[in-house]
Amino acid sequence: MEGELTASGIDPASVVAAEEIGGGTYNTAVRLRLADGRRLVLKIAPSAPGLTYEHDLLDTEAEYYRRVPGPLPSVVGAGPGFLLMTEVPGVPWHGSPVTDRPRLRRELGGIVAGLHEVTGEGFGYLREPLHPTWPAAFTSMVDTVLADAVRYGVRLPRPAAEIAHLVRRHEPLLELVTTPVLVHFDLWDGNILVEGGRVSGIIDAERAFWGDPVAEFVSLTLFRDLDTELVEGYRAAGGPVRWDAPARRRLALYRVYLDLIMVAEMVPRKDQDADRARFLTTLLSDDLDAVQRAL
């Protein structure tokens, strides 16, 4: 930890308290309190192997915070395998006693619309070569996670080649997306902070990519349907998604992609929870069926 602090211009001797933050599933995060009162968070990448796209994730997170306006951490320092940033106030929405969820979901929709103001020049993950079109980027992303699943011997509900073919049949639908938007793609309730009855922060942006803003709503509605309050807040703030039939069909396709990631990552993470594996595999199977029915 001392090396990361020194590289960021922070005297390690100025740290008066340090505690590891639990709840993460990939990086290690440590909350730091400095003698001058500043509160920082240091994230350190693991050395264990993961999925192919899981490289330089903290570089991605740092770039996201530098580019995107909103209630986000500010980068204090970054380097190979680490990110030092300011701590955003609040506690994770997941598990917190929120009493007015509909109002907060509208507020969250407005915040997400602001996140989606950032556009780029190509599609795909920030630390990969970008693609000129969204169909090329998305099919490559799916192919890569399917290759990981095969490499790790992950049991899928359909053969990998069949899933890849099903995705490619939707390329005309994906061609409707022509503007690369910076998508967080991990906005489940655990990465949304609340304080004083308000949404106070957005964290953990290491899985961001340039793509279809519709994809953002997969994690925003993880394991549940798209809710009216979220859509209303997003639309009122001028978010770029128009929830027509093609957008809803693309959302179903992006659910399949996140399902694939969650199923495949269990093996390299040595997650042996049989109930979780069964739940995620069933979820993937159901979402694949939904995508197939929409053809």
N, C-alpha and C positions, 0 to 999 in steps of 0.2 A: 504493500500500500504506500509506503514511503516514496518509492520511485515514481508512482503515478502522481502523487501530490507535488513532488518537486518539479516534475516535468510540466505541471500545470501552474507553476509559480506560487504554490502554497507551501509554507514552511510546515513540515510534519509536526514540529513541536507546538504549533498553534492549535492542534486538535485536542480539545478537552474532553470529548466523548465520542464514542464510535459504537454503533450497534448494527448487526446484520438485519436486513429487512427480509422477512419471510414472504412466502406467497408466490415467488417467481418460479418458473419452471425451466429456465435456461441459464441466464446470467446470474452472477452473485451481485447483490446490491448491499451497500453499507451506508448507513446514515451517519453523517459527521456533523459535530457542532464545534465551531472554532471559537477561539478566545475573544474575537471581535464581535461575536454574536451571530455570524453567518451560519446558515444551515445548508449543507451540501449533501449530495448523493453521489457515491462512487460506484460505478458498475464495472465489473470485471468479467470478461468472456471466459467460458469454460475451455479446457483443453481437450475434452472428449469429442469424438467425432459426432456429427449430426447429419441432417439432410443436406443435400448438395447446395441448396440456396442459403443455408445457414453459415455464411462466411462474411466477415467484416460487418456483422450486424450493428455493432456499436458505431462504426463509421456512418452507416445508414441512419441510425438514430440521431447522431450529431448533426448530419446534414438536414434532416427533417426539421429539427428545432431551429436551425439557422434560417431556414427558408419560410417556415409557416408561421403566420400570425395567430395569436390565441393564447389561452391560459396554459402555457407550456413551460417546461424548464428552460433556463438559459445555459448555454454551454460555457463552462469555465475552462475546461481543458480536455483534450482528446488525443489519443495516440494508439499504437498497436495494442489491441486487446483491452482498452479501457476507455471510459467516458466519465468525466467529472462535471456535474451540473448543479444548478441551484435546486433546492427542494421546493416543490409546489405544495402549498398548504392544503390540508384536507385528508380525508380517509377514503379508502376504496368504497365505491357505491355498493359493491358486492358484500353483503352481510351487514351493511349499516342500516340503522333504523330510519329509513326514509319514509316520511308520512304523506308526501304529496307527489307521488310518482308521475302522474300525468303532466303536472306543471313542469317538473324537472325534465321530462322527456321532450317537451316543447322547447325548453331552454337548450337542451343538448342538441336538438335539431338545428337550432340557430347557430350554435358554436361549430357544428360540423359543416354547415354551409360556408362559414368563414374559412375553415381549413381547406375547403375545396376551391378556393380562389387561386391557388398556386398551380400553374400549368407548366408543361415542359416541352421538349423538342422530340421526344421519342418515348417508346413504351417498354416497360419491364422493370426488373429490380435495379436499384440505384447502383449497385456494385457489379452489375453484369453489362455486357454490350447491349445497347438499346436497339429495339426493333422499330422499323418505320411505321408499322401498323399494329393495332391491338390484336387482330386475329393471330398474327405471327408471334407476338409476345405471349399471349395467353396459352396458345397450344404448346409453345415451348415450355412454359411454366408447368403445365399439366404433364407433359412428357417427362420432364425432369423428376417430378415427385413420383410418377409411376415407375421410372427407372430405379429410384431409391427403394420403392416398395419391393420390386423384384430382387434388387441386390440384397436387401435385408430379410428376404423370405417372408414378407408380410402377407397374411391371408386376406385377400380382397373378395368382395361378394361377386365380382365378375372378373374375367381375365383382363389384364392390363391393356392388351391390344384392343379389346372390345370397348373399354372406357375411352381410350384415345380416339377411336373411330367415332364414338358418340359425340365427343366434344367437337371434332372436326366437322361433323354434320351441321354444327351451329355457326360455322364461320360467316355466313351471310348476316346472321344476327349480330355478330361481333363487329362486322364492318360498319355498323351504324355509329360506332364510337370512333371519333376522329380527333378528339382533343385529349392529350395525356394530362390527367389530373393526378396530383400527388395524393395517394390513398394510404392512410395509416394501416388499415387492415387488421388491427387488433384492438378494436374499441369495444371489448366486452366490459361488463360492469366493474371488473377488477382493475381496469386501467383508466377508469373515470373516477375522479376524486370529487367529494362533496364536503361542504363545510357551511354551517350557518344556513341550511336550507337552500343552498345554491350549488350549481356545478362549479367547482373551484379549479379543476385542472384536468389535463389530459397527459398521460405518461406512456412510456414503453412503446416507442415508435420504431423499433429496430426492424420490423418486418414490412416497412413501407415500400411501395412501388408506384411507378407511373402507369396509370391505367384508367379504367372505367370507374367513375365515382359511384356507380351502382354497387360495385364490389364492397364499398365501405359498409353497406348495410347488412352484410352477412354477420360480421361480429357484433354490430349494433343490435342485432336481433337474434343473437346466438340461442339456439334451441327454442325459439318462439317465432310467432308470425310478425310481420311488419305492422307496427302500430300507428294509428291515426295521429297521435300526438307528436311523435317524432317527425312524421312526414309534414305535418302542419307547420312545426317550427322551422324545419328545413326550407320549405317552400316560402314562408313568410320572410325569411332572411335572404332570399334570392339564390338558393342552391341550384346548381346546374342540372340536376336530375329531374326529368318529367316522368311521372309514374304512369306511363302508358303500358300497353300489353308487352311490347318488346323489352322494356326495362324490367318488367317483372319476370319475363322468361330468362333474361340474362342473370337476374338475381338467383334464380334456381340453379343456373349453371355454376355460378361462383360458390354456391353452397357446397356443390360437389367438390370443388377444388379445396376448400377449407376442410371438408370431411377427409379427403385424401391425406392432407397434411397431418391431421390429428391422428389418423389411423397409422400412418407410416412412421411418425416420430416416436411412437411408443417403443419400438425395438431398439434404436440407438440410445434412447434414454433409459433403457432397461426397466420400463414400466410394465410390471407383470400383473396389473390389476385386471383380472379376467372379466369382471362385471363392466369395467370401463371399456375394455376392448369389444365386448359383445354389444354394448350400447352404441359405440361409435360405428361399428361395422353395420349394424342394423340401420343407423341413421344414414350412412353412405348408400346403402342399398335402396332405402326409401327415396332418397334424393335423386339417385340415378333413375329410378322408375318415374319420378315426376318429370325429369328432363326428357326422358324417352316419350312420355305421353304427350308432351308439348310439341313434338315434331309434326 
